[in-house]
Amino acid sequence: MTTASRFQDGRWRLVRVVGDSMRPTLRPGDVLLVRSGADPAPGDVVVARLPDGRGPGVKRAVRREPEGWWLERDSVSAGTDSWTFGAVADEAVLGVVRARLWPRPGRLPGPPR
């Protein structure tokens, strides 16, 4: 995945998904188009600097809280999210995913039900 230090506001970035935490929406190896510095809305998939030390991760922005954004995984069995590490500060949200480019190009669906 692209490192956090390479994200600059307003730029477009390509990010490759690593891990299973966003299944079934995203799979390892998917390539995403990310708008750096874009303001997320509830339901958006975002790239964020995670406090668990594993580097930037792809998560779903669920809601804005006083401490920042509550981020969740789409998978019920893989990965970590705000249920583990709490809300992340606004500045930890590095960008908003606008589309999947490969292998199934298109807009991302909403959260699984």
Secondary structure, 3 states (H helix, E strand, C coil): CCCHHHCCCCCEEEEECCCCCCCCCCCCCCEEEEEECCCCCCCCEEEEECCCCCCEEEEEEEEEECCEEEEECCCCCCCCCHHHHCCECHHHEEEEEEEEEECCCECCCCCCC
